[in-house]
Amino acid sequence: MYQQAGVRFNLASPKQLGEVLFDKLKLDASAKKTKTGQYQTGEDVLLKLAVKGHQIVDDILTFRELTKLKSTYVDALPQMINRKTGRVHTSYGQAVAVTGRLQSNNPNLQNIPVRTERGKEVRKAFIPRDDDHILLSADYSQIELRIVASISGDKNMCKAFKDGTDIHTATAARVYNVSEKEVTKEMRYKAKSVNFGIIYGQGAFGLADNLGISRTEAKEIIDNYKKEFPGIQKYMDDTINFARENGYVETLMGRKRWLRDINSANFTVRGFAERNAINSPIQGTAADMIKLAMQKVHAAMKKEKMKSKMLLQVHDELVFDALKTEVNELKPLILECMQSAMVLPHKVPVTAECGEGKNWLEAH
């Protein structure tokens, strides 16, 4: 980076980095500045520059990723090993996250990276207690989208899940009006982005930014999506109206989330509350479901007098320290408990998958 810039500078200083990239190297003539007058050098800004093929920006992103991995995990986790047990123990908060999910703390094992190749290496460090044990990882398949389908009752989305077709391919086929066989990788990728974006209240502007496409194309994709899946738009409208009238939304189990800003006169504040109104019943139901699954799994393991242990809950995934001799019985038991924890409306099926390995990465 120093060679490419022709100068040594503090890589951790956004001010110096901005000056090097935009004053010295002139990578973007229309670079934006913050209120304090220095250049914006956030990840979103750098990613757009990296796409244009600037090697130094690529290297800066890599440097940032490595620095974060080193300080957050590589240096920090070994310090948290319990001297008595020789293991790392997280603490779970039950009433912290507004969605109802458990929150992992000291260390937070729910944010161990899994998306990037380098980040995945951290997962390799998590291993079973001894040679007689193996790690099992069981997770729900696309649970939030299944919940969207069941809560909204959208016929097309429910049908895709009942037929067992790949939901993103099925969505792409409908949005682009082609057969499922004609769906390209790019079409599926865009459809996937809409599927997940819609439940977080993402509009054309957000989608365009996300996919690096024009706002016109993004608007067209969203309009087609809403036409093909009318039940989802209806769910969104109905949920916001319900929240306005009652001041809260609820999960399928009836757990409420209060939204005091839903009728705010401030557009931005109200918009945030509306997005929460749409998303909370979905995320909250997923949180309820995995908690019910954990209770069922625990009771079933106790009944069978198993020696294996349930170790972790990470969003839609459960991790087990499994005795090798119990694996063949334990796997179907976990899947059965997870898949039957909560019956979704409109007969939308719930599926879970289970993997095993000698470390967490291999198991997942």
N, C-alpha and C positions, 0 to 999 in steps of 0.2 A: 504493500500500500504506500509506504514511504517512497519507494522507487517510482511508482506510477505518478505520485503527486509531486515528486521532485522536492519534497520538503518533509521534515519530521513534524508531527503535530500530535496533540492529545486525542486519541481515538474515542475516548469516553466523553469528550466535550462536544456537545451539539453545536456550540457556537463556532469552534475551530473547524469542525467537520463541514459545516455549512459554508464557511469562508473558502475552504479548499475546493469543495465541489462546485460552488457556483460563482465565486469571484475569480479564483485562480484557474480552474479547469473549464469554467463556463459550460457545464453540462446541461443547464436548462435556463434559457434566457428569461422565462416567465416564472421562475421559482418564487414560491410564496414565502412571506415572512410572518413571524409571530407578532403579537402585540408589542413585545419588547424590542422588536427590530432585528432579531436574528432569524436566519433561514430555518424553515421547517425541515427536519431530518428524521421524521418518524418512519416507521417501517413501511407504511403505505406509500410514502413519497419515494423511498429507496427502491421498493419493489417495481414501481413504474419505470424508474430509471434503469434498473437491472434488465428489464424486458427489452429495453432499447440497445442492449449489448454493451453497456459500460462495465468493463472488467473490474475497475476499482470498487464500484458499488456492490458487485457480486461478492468481492472479497470482504467488504465492510459488513455485509449481511452475515457472511460465514463467521467473521470475527465476533460479531455480536452473539450469534447462536452459541459458539464455543465458550465465550465468556460466561454466558448465562448458565449453560450446562455445568461448567466448572464450579461456579460460585454456588448455584442453587442445589446441585446434586452431588457432584464428585467430591467437593470439599466439605459440604454440609452433612450429608447423610452419615458418613463414618463417625462423625462427632456425636451422633444421636444414638449410637448403639448402646443398649443397656448392659452395664458391666455384669450384672448377675446372670442375665439370660443369653448374652451374646447376640441379641436380635434387636431389630428396630421395632418400636411399638408406636402406632399412631393413636390419637385420641379422636373419638367421633362426637361431634356436636349434633344433638337431635333437633334442637329448635333454633337453628341459626339461619339457614337458607330459607328464604320466603317461599320457595317452590316446594319445600318439604323434604328435599334431599338431605341425606346425612352429609355433614361437613367434616373432612379429615384435617387434622391439625397436628403440628409438631411431631413428625414431619407430615406435610400434606402429601399423602400418597395418591391422591386423585389427580394430581397434575403431573405425574411422571409421564414424560412425553412418549407419544406413540406415532406421531404423524411423520416425523423426519427420520431419515436413515441414521443420523448421528444420535438423535434423541433416543431412538429405539435401543441403542447400546446400553443405556442406563437400566433398562428393564432386565437385561441379562444378569445384572448384579443381584437380582432377587431370586433366591434359590430355596429348595425345600430344607427341612431341618436336618435330615441325614440321608444316607443311601437307601434306607427302606421307604422313603417317602418320595413323592413326585408332586409337581404343582398341577392343579386342574384349574382351567379358566372357563367359566360358562357365561355367555352373554346373550341378551335378547337381540333378535334380528330386527332392525328398523322399527323399534317399538314406538317411537314418537309418531311416525307416519301411520302406523297401524291404529294408534289412538286417534289421530286426526280423522282417519277414514271412519272409525266407529262412532266418534262423537258427532261428526258432521252428517254421517249417514249417506255421504255422496256415493251414488250407485256405481259410477265408473271406478272410483278408487277402491271401494269395497270389493268389487268384482275382481279387480287385478290381484288383490291379496288372496281372495278365495280360490282363484285359478292358479295361484302359486307362481305367477309371472313376475319377472324382475320389475319392481315398481317404477324405477327410473326409465327403463326401456318402454314400459307401457305408457308412462306419462309423455315421453318424447314422441312416441308414435301418434298419440292423440294431438299433442300441441303442434306437431309439424305435418299432421294429416298424411302419414305414410304407414305402411305395414310395419310390424315389429321387426321383421327381417331386414327392412331397409334402414333401420335406425343406425346411424354412425356413432362412433365413440364420442365425437364432439357434441352431437345432438343429445346423447345420454348425459354427458357432463353438464350441459346447460339445463336440462330438465331436472337433474339432481339438485342443482343450485336453486332452481325455482321451488322445488318440493320443500327444501329445508328453509329457504328464504321466506316463503309465504307464511310459515308458522311463526316467524319472528317479526312479521309485519313489514317485510322488505318491499319497497316499491321499485319502480323502473330505474330511478336514479341509483339506488343501492345495487341492484342487479347488474346494471351497466358497468358500474365501478368494479364489482366483483369479478365479472367475466371479461372485462376489457373490451366490451362491445359498445355500439352506439346506443344512445337513449331510445332512439326510434325502434331499434331491433328489440331492445329489452322490453319496451312498452308492448310491442306486438306479441312477444312471447307470453307476457303476463296476461294480456287480453285474451289470447287463445286459451291459456290455461284456465282462466276464470269461466270461459265459455264451455270448455270440455268438462270442468269439474265445478258445476254451479253450486253444489252442496257446500263446498268449502267457503265460497264467498258468502253464502247464506249463514253459515256457522259464524263467520267473522262479524257480520253485521248484527246478527241476533245476540251474540255474546257481548258486543260493545253496548247495545241497547239495554241488555239485562243489567250490565254493570252500572250504566248511567242511572237506571231506575232504583237499583238495590244497593249500590255502593260496594258490591263484591262480586266475585266469580267463584265457582267451585269445581272441584274435581269430580270424577264419576263416583267416588266414595262419599262425596258430600263435604269434603274438607274445604273451608272457605279461605279466600285471600281477599282482604279488604283493599280497595283502591280509592284512597281519599281524593286523588287528583283527577278522577275521571270526568268531572264536570268543571274543571278549572278553565278560567277565561284565557289563560296563557296557552297558546297553540302548541308550543314545544312540550310543556309539562303535560298537557292533555294527551298529546300524541304518544308520549312515553307510557302513560297509564293505559291507553288503548292497546298498545302493543303487548303490555303485560296482561291485559284482559284476555287477549287472544291466546297468548302463550301459556299462561298459568294453569288452566285446566289440563293442558296437554302434558307439560313437564311435571305438574303436580300428580297427575294420574300415573305417569311412569314411575314417579318416586313412591307412590302408594303401592304400586304393583310389586316393585322389587323388595320393599319392606315385608309385604305379605309373603313373598317367595322365601325370604330369609327365615321367617318364622316357620314356614312349612318345612323347609329343608332341615332346619335345626331339630324340629320335632321328629321328623322321619329318621334322621341320623341317630337320634337318641333312642328311638324305638328299636332300631336295628342294632343298638349297642356298638356303633362304629367308633373307631379310635381316630379317624380322620378329623380335621378341624376346618371350620370355615374361617378364613383369615381376613379377607378384605371385601369391601363393597366399593366399586369404582363406577359410579353412574349406572350403567346398565349391565355391569359385569360383576360376577362373584368369583373370588379366587379361593381355592382350597389347598390345604397342605394334606395331601391324600396318601394314606398308607397303600403301598403298591398292591398288597393282597386284597384291598377293598375296592380298587378302581373299577373293576367290571360291574360291581353292584352299585357303586356310588354314582357313576355317570348317568345311568337311566333314572335313578332316584332324583338327582338334581334337576334333570331336564323335565321330568314329570311334574315336580313341585313348581318349577318356574312357569311352565306352560299352563298350569291349572290354577295359578295363584289368583287370577282375576278373569272372569269371563267378560269379554268385550261385547258391547251391543252390536247388532246387525251381523252377528256370527263371524266377525273378523277374526281369523285365526292368529294365535300368538305362537311364535316359534323361538326356540333358543338353540344355541350350538355350544358344544363343549370340546375343548382341546386339552392336551396334556403335554408336559415337557419338563426338562430338567432345570429350566429357568422360566421366569415370567414371560419373556418374549416368545420363547418356543411354545409355551402353553396357549398364548393368545393368538 
